[in-house]
Amino acid sequence: MKKYFTILLVVLFLSPALINAQFHLSVGPVTGLNFNIHSGSDLDKTATGFGLIFGGQCDMQFSKTFGLLTTIYFYDGRYGSSSDTKSYYGQSYTVETSGSIAYFSIEPLAKLKFNGSNLYVLAGPSIGFNMESESEVKYSGAYTGTQKTTLKDMNVRFELKAGAGYDFNLSRLLTLAPHFTFGYGLTNVQKDVKWKIMTFQAGCALRFNLI
């Protein structure tokens, strides 16, 4: 009995150490830049634009090779189109269209590290809840003015993402983690409108190593 009790105590004391040896947790802020591509048969033309992201990131590493990288952030999906010159009764004018579309996004991505390296690949879903949706049309030339429209019937945004990154261990407490991903939008931006967003994203997180 005494022998079994001793073994139990050893297991209880060693279990946290064994878990900690495999499991690592780090959290911190993340920021970056999007290059957004808006396309669809209901758009006059493909529109592109740059936008910022900022939020927080949690990295849970369950083993030397597998982990879960979850990011919660503000996603700026703005776009702008090139100017079009039109004519009306001999009077020429220029039309320039742009838009601001923003989401609050939750992004749990599987993280696979190469054994013995800090290089990793990412893949998984991203879910975005619309926070801002506005379209702006500027007229210049014979006709001048600005027309702003709030977009209605915005869908929850589902996206598939894949990419890669690298963990730079600055110290035992800090990790700098740049990454690059591509996101393919699965859902339309608006209901009953064929309009989707694809995104190239470059970001960087500064994480505090807690465990």
Contacts in CASP RR format, 6 or more apart in sequence:
PFRMAT RR
TARGET T0000
AUTHOR 0000-0000-0000
METHOD contacts of the structure
MODEL  1
MKKYFTILLVVLFLSPALINAQFHLSVGPVTGLNFNIHSGSDLDKTATGF
GLIFGGQCDMQFSKTFGLLTTIYFYDGRYGSSSDTKSYYGQSYTVETSGS
IAYFSIEPLAKLKFNGSNLYVLAGPSIGFNMESESEVKYSGAYTGTQKTT
LKDMNVRFELKAGAGYDFNLSRLLTLAPHFTFGYGLTNVQKDVKWKIMTF
QAGCALRFNLI
20 211 0 8 1.000
22 62 0 8 1.000
22 63 0 8 1.000
22 64 0 8 1.000
23 60 0 8 1.000
23 61 0 8 1.000
23 62 0 8 1.000
23 211 0 8 1.000
24 59 0 8 1.000
24 60 0 8 1.000
24 61 0 8 1.000
24 209 0 8 1.000
24 211 0 8 1.000
25 58 0 8 1.000
25 59 0 8 1.000
25 60 0 8 1.000
25 61 0 8 1.000
25 209 0 8 1.000
25 210 0 8 1.000
25 211 0 8 1.000
26 58 0 8 1.000
26 59 0 8 1.000
26 175 0 8 1.000
26 207 0 8 1.000
26 208 0 8 1.000
26 209 0 8 1.000
26 210 0 8 1.000
26 211 0 8 1.000
27 56 0 8 1.000
27 57 0 8 1.000
27 58 0 8 1.000
27 59 0 8 1.000
27 207 0 8 1.000
27 208 0 8 1.000
27 210 0 8 1.000
28 56 0 8 1.000
28 57 0 8 1.000
28 58 0 8 1.000
28 205 0 8 1.000
28 206 0 8 1.000
28 207 0 8 1.000
28 208 0 8 1.000
29 54 0 8 1.000
29 55 0 8 1.000
29 56 0 8 1.000
29 57 0 8 1.000
29 205 0 8 1.000
29 206 0 8 1.000
30 53 0 8 1.000
30 54 0 8 1.000
30 55 0 8 1.000
30 56 0 8 1.000
30 57 0 8 1.000
30 71 0 8 1.000
30 73 0 8 1.000
30 203 0 8 1.000
30 204 0 8 1.000
30 205 0 8 1.000
30 206 0 8 1.000
31 52 0 8 1.000
31 53 0 8 1.000
31 54 0 8 1.000
31 55 0 8 1.000
31 203 0 8 1.000
31 204 0 8 1.000
32 52 0 8 1.000
32 53 0 8 1.000
32 54 0 8 1.000
32 201 0 8 1.000
32 202 0 8 1.000
32 203 0 8 1.000
32 204 0 8 1.000
33 50 0 8 1.000
33 51 0 8 1.000
33 52 0 8 1.000
33 53 0 8 1.000
33 201 0 8 1.000
33 202 0 8 1.000
33 203 0 8 1.000
34 50 0 8 1.000
34 51 0 8 1.000
34 52 0 8 1.000
34 53 0 8 1.000
34 75 0 8 1.000
34 76 0 8 1.000
34 77 0 8 1.000
34 199 0 8 1.000
34 200 0 8 1.000
34 201 0 8 1.000
35 48 0 8 1.000
35 49 0 8 1.000
35 50 0 8 1.000
35 51 0 8 1.000
35 199 0 8 1.000
35 200 0 8 1.000
35 201 0 8 1.000
36 48 0 8 1.000
36 49 0 8 1.000
36 50 0 8 1.000
36 51 0 8 1.000
36 77 0 8 1.000
36 78 0 8 1.000
36 79 0 8 1.000
36 197 0 8 1.000
36 198 0 8 1.000
36 199 0 8 1.000
37 46 0 8 1.000
37 47 0 8 1.000
37 48 0 8 1.000
37 197 0 8 1.000
37 198 0 8 1.000
37 199 0 8 1.000
37 200 0 8 1.000
38 46 0 8 1.000
38 47 0 8 1.000
38 48 0 8 1.000
38 79 0 8 1.000
38 189 0 8 1.000
38 195 0 8 1.000
38 196 0 8 1.000
38 197 0 8 1.000
39 46 0 8 1.000
39 47 0 8 1.000
39 195 0 8 1.000
39 196 0 8 1.000
39 198 0 8 1.000
40 46 0 8 1.000
40 194 0 8 1.000
40 195 0 8 1.000
40 196 0 8 1.000
41 194 0 8 1.000
42 193 0 8 1.000
42 194 0 8 1.000
42 195 0 8 1.000
43 194 0 8 1.000
43 195 0 8 1.000
44 81 0 8 1.000
45 81 0 8 1.000
47 79 0 8 1.000
47 80 0 8 1.000
47 81 0 8 1.000
47 97 0 8 1.000
48 79 0 8 1.000
48 80 0 8 1.000
49 77 0 8 1.000
49 78 0 8 1.000
49 79 0 8 1.000
49 80 0 8 1.000
50 78 0 8 1.000
51 76 0 8 1.000
51 77 0 8 1.000
51 78 0 8 1.000
52 74 0 8 1.000
52 76 0 8 1.000
53 73 0 8 1.000
53 74 0 8 1.000
53 75 0 8 1.000
53 76 0 8 1.000
53 201 0 8 1.000
53 203 0 8 1.000
54 73 0 8 1.000
54 74 0 8 1.000
55 71 0 8 1.000
55 72 0 8 1.000
55 73 0 8 1.000
55 74 0 8 1.000
56 71 0 8 1.000
56 72 0 8 1.000
56 73 0 8 1.000
56 205 0 8 1.000
57 69 0 8 1.000
57 70 0 8 1.000
57 71 0 8 1.000
57 72 0 8 1.000
57 73 0 8 1.000
57 177 0 8 1.000
57 205 0 8 1.000
57 207 0 8 1.000
58 69 0 8 1.000
58 70 0 8 1.000
58 71 0 8 1.000
59 67 0 8 1.000
59 68 0 8 1.000
59 69 0 8 1.000
59 111 0 8 1.000
59 175 0 8 1.000
59 177 0 8 1.000
59 205 0 8 1.000
59 207 0 8 1.000
60 67 0 8 1.000
60 68 0 8 1.000
60 69 0 8 1.000
60 70 0 8 1.000
61 67 0 8 1.000
61 111 0 8 1.000
61 113 0 8 1.000
62 68 0 8 1.000
64 113 0 8 1.000
64 115 0 8 1.000
64 116 0 8 1.000
65 112 0 8 1.000
65 113 0 8 1.000
65 114 0 8 1.000
65 115 0 8 1.000
66 110 0 8 1.000
66 111 0 8 1.000
66 112 0 8 1.000
66 113 0 8 1.000
67 110 0 8 1.000
67 111 0 8 1.000
67 112 0 8 1.000
67 113 0 8 1.000
68 108 0 8 1.000
68 109 0 8 1.000
68 110 0 8 1.000
68 111 0 8 1.000
69 108 0 8 1.000
69 109 0 8 1.000
69 110 0 8 1.000
69 111 0 8 1.000
69 122 0 8 1.000
70 106 0 8 1.000
70 107 0 8 1.000
70 108 0 8 1.000
70 109 0 8 1.000
71 105 0 8 1.000
71 106 0 8 1.000
71 107 0 8 1.000
71 109 0 8 1.000
71 205 0 8 1.000
72 104 0 8 1.000
72 105 0 8 1.000
72 106 0 8 1.000
72 107 0 8 1.000
73 104 0 8 1.000
73 105 0 8 1.000
73 107 0 8 1.000
74 102 0 8 1.000
74 103 0 8 1.000
74 104 0 8 1.000
74 105 0 8 1.000
74 131 0 8 1.000
75 102 0 8 1.000
75 103 0 8 1.000
75 104 0 8 1.000
75 105 0 8 1.000
75 128 0 8 1.000
76 100 0 8 1.000
76 102 0 8 1.000
77 100 0 8 1.000
77 101 0 8 1.000
77 102 0 8 1.000
77 103 0 8 1.000
77 197 0 8 1.000
77 199 0 8 1.000
78 98 0 8 1.000
78 99 0 8 1.000
78 100 0 8 1.000
78 101 0 8 1.000
78 102 0 8 1.000
79 98 0 8 1.000
79 99 0 8 1.000
79 101 0 8 1.000
80 97 0 8 1.000
80 98 0 8 1.000
80 99 0 8 1.000
81 96 0 8 1.000
81 97 0 8 1.000
81 98 0 8 1.000
82 96 0 8 1.000
83 94 0 8 1.000
83 95 0 8 1.000
83 96 0 8 1.000
84 94 0 8 1.000
84 95 0 8 1.000
84 96 0 8 1.000
85 92 0 8 1.000
85 93 0 8 1.000
85 94 0 8 1.000
85 95 0 8 1.000
86 92 0 8 1.000
86 93 0 8 1.000
86 94 0 8 1.000
86 95 0 8 1.000
87 93 0 8 1.000
88 142 0 8 1.000
88 143 0 8 1.000
91 142 0 8 1.000
91 143 0 8 1.000
92 141 0 8 1.000
92 142 0 8 1.000
93 139 0 8 1.000
93 140 0 8 1.000
93 141 0 8 1.000
93 142 0 8 1.000
93 143 0 8 1.000
93 144 0 8 1.000
94 139 0 8 1.000
94 140 0 8 1.000
94 141 0 8 1.000
95 137 0 8 1.000
95 138 0 8 1.000
95 139 0 8 1.000
96 137 0 8 1.000
96 138 0 8 1.000
96 140 0 8 1.000
97 135 0 8 1.000
97 136 0 8 1.000
97 137 0 8 1.000
97 138 0 8 1.000
98 135 0 8 1.000
98 136 0 8 1.000
98 138 0 8 1.000
99 134 0 8 1.000
99 135 0 8 1.000
99 136 0 8 1.000
100 132 0 8 1.000
100 133 0 8 1.000
100 134 0 8 1.000
100 136 0 8 1.000
101 130 0 8 1.000
101 132 0 8 1.000
101 133 0 8 1.000
101 134 0 8 1.000
101 151 0 8 1.000
101 189 0 8 1.000
101 197 0 8 1.000
102 130 0 8 1.000
102 131 0 8 1.000
102 132 0 8 1.000
102 133 0 8 1.000
103 128 0 8 1.000
103 129 0 8 1.000
103 130 0 8 1.000
103 131 0 8 1.000
103 157 0 8 1.000
104 128 0 8 1.000
104 129 0 8 1.000
104 131 0 8 1.000
105 126 0 8 1.000
105 127 0 8 1.000
105 128 0 8 1.000
105 129 0 8 1.000
105 157 0 8 1.000
106 126 0 8 1.000
106 127 0 8 1.000
106 128 0 8 1.000
107 124 0 8 1.000
107 125 0 8 1.000
107 126 0 8 1.000
107 127 0 8 1.000
107 161 0 8 1.000
108 124 0 8 1.000
108 125 0 8 1.000
109 122 0 8 1.000
109 123 0 8 1.000
109 124 0 8 1.000
109 161 0 8 1.000
110 122 0 8 1.000
110 123 0 8 1.000
110 124 0 8 1.000
111 120 0 8 1.000
111 121 0 8 1.000
111 122 0 8 1.000
112 120 0 8 1.000
112 121 0 8 1.000
112 122 0 8 1.000
112 123 0 8 1.000
113 119 0 8 1.000
113 120 0 8 1.000
114 120 0 8 1.000
118 166 0 8 1.000
118 167 0 8 1.000
118 168 0 8 1.000
118 169 0 8 1.000
119 164 0 8 1.000
119 165 0 8 1.000
119 166 0 8 1.000
120 164 0 8 1.000
120 165 0 8 1.000
120 166 0 8 1.000
120 167 0 8 1.000
121 162 0 8 1.000
121 163 0 8 1.000
121 164 0 8 1.000
121 165 0 8 1.000
122 161 0 8 1.000
122 162 0 8 1.000
122 163 0 8 1.000
122 164 0 8 1.000
122 165 0 8 1.000
122 179 0 8 1.000
122 181 0 8 1.000
123 161 0 8 1.000
123 162 0 8 1.000
123 163 0 8 1.000
124 160 0 8 1.000
124 161 0 8 1.000
124 162 0 8 1.000
125 158 0 8 1.000
125 159 0 8 1.000
125 160 0 8 1.000
125 161 0 8 1.000
126 157 0 8 1.000
126 158 0 8 1.000
126 159 0 8 1.000
126 160 0 8 1.000
126 161 0 8 1.000
126 183 0 8 1.000
127 156 0 8 1.000
127 157 0 8 1.000
127 158 0 8 1.000
127 159 0 8 1.000
128 156 0 8 1.000
128 157 0 8 1.000
128 158 0 8 1.000
128 159 0 8 1.000
129 156 0 8 1.000
129 157 0 8 1.000
130 154 0 8 1.000
130 155 0 8 1.000
130 156 0 8 1.000
130 157 0 8 1.000
133 150 0 8 1.000
133 151 0 8 1.000
133 152 0 8 1.000
133 154 0 8 1.000
134 148 0 8 1.000
134 149 0 8 1.000
134 150 0 8 1.000
134 151 0 8 1.000
135 148 0 8 1.000
135 149 0 8 1.000
135 150 0 8 1.000
135 151 0 8 1.000
136 146 0 8 1.000
136 147 0 8 1.000
136 148 0 8 1.000
136 149 0 8 1.000
137 146 0 8 1.000
137 147 0 8 1.000
137 148 0 8 1.000
137 149 0 8 1.000
138 145 0 8 1.000
138 146 0 8 1.000
139 145 0 8 1.000
139 146 0 8 1.000
139 147 0 8 1.000
151 189 0 8 1.000
151 190 0 8 1.000
152 190 0 8 1.000
153 190 0 8 1.000
153 191 0 8 1.000
153 192 0 8 1.000
154 189 0 8 1.000
154 190 0 8 1.000
154 191 0 8 1.000
155 187 0 8 1.000
155 188 0 8 1.000
155 189 0 8 1.000
155 190 0 8 1.000
155 191 0 8 1.000
156 187 0 8 1.000
157 185 0 8 1.000
157 187 0 8 1.000
157 189 0 8 1.000
157 197 0 8 1.000
158 185 0 8 1.000
158 186 0 8 1.000
158 187 0 8 1.000
159 183 0 8 1.000
159 184 0 8 1.000
159 185 0 8 1.000
159 186 0 8 1.000
159 197 0 8 1.000
159 199 0 8 1.000
160 183 0 8 1.000
160 184 0 8 1.000
160 185 0 8 1.000
160 186 0 8 1.000
161 181 0 8 1.000
161 182 0 8 1.000
161 183 0 8 1.000
161 184 0 8 1.000
162 181 0 8 1.000
162 182 0 8 1.000
162 183 0 8 1.000
163 179 0 8 1.000
163 180 0 8 1.000
163 181 0 8 1.000
163 182 0 8 1.000
164 179 0 8 1.000
164 180 0 8 1.000
164 181 0 8 1.000
165 177 0 8 1.000
165 178 0 8 1.000
165 179 0 8 1.000
165 180 0 8 1.000
166 177 0 8 1.000
166 178 0 8 1.000
166 179 0 8 1.000
167 175 0 8 1.000
167 176 0 8 1.000
167 177 0 8 1.000
168 175 0 8 1.000
168 176 0 8 1.000
168 177 0 8 1.000
168 178 0 8 1.000
169 175 0 8 1.000
170 176 0 8 1.000
172 209 0 8 1.000
173 208 0 8 1.000
173 209 0 8 1.000
174 206 0 8 1.000
174 207 0 8 1.000
174 208 0 8 1.000
174 209 0 8 1.000
175 205 0 8 1.000
175 206 0 8 1.000
175 207 0 8 1.000
175 209 0 8 1.000
176 204 0 8 1.000
176 205 0 8 1.000
176 206 0 8 1.000
176 207 0 8 1.000
177 204 0 8 1.000
177 205 0 8 1.000
177 206 0 8 1.000
177 207 0 8 1.000
178 202 0 8 1.000
178 203 0 8 1.000
178 204 0 8 1.000
179 202 0 8 1.000
179 203 0 8 1.000
179 204 0 8 1.000
179 205 0 8 1.000
180 200 0 8 1.000
180 201 0 8 1.000
180 202 0 8 1.000
180 203 0 8 1.000
181 200 0 8 1.000
181 201 0 8 1.000
182 198 0 8 1.000
182 199 0 8 1.000
182 200 0 8 1.000
182 201 0 8 1.000
183 198 0 8 1.000
183 199 0 8 1.000
183 200 0 8 1.000
183 201 0 8 1.000
184 198 0 8 1.000
185 196 0 8 1.000
185 197 0 8 1.000
185 198 0 8 1.000
185 199 0 8 1.000
186 196 0 8 1.000
187 196 0 8 1.000
188 194 0 8 1.000
188 195 0 8 1.000
188 196 0 8 1.000
189 195 0 8 1.000
189 196 0 8 1.000
189 197 0 8 1.000
END
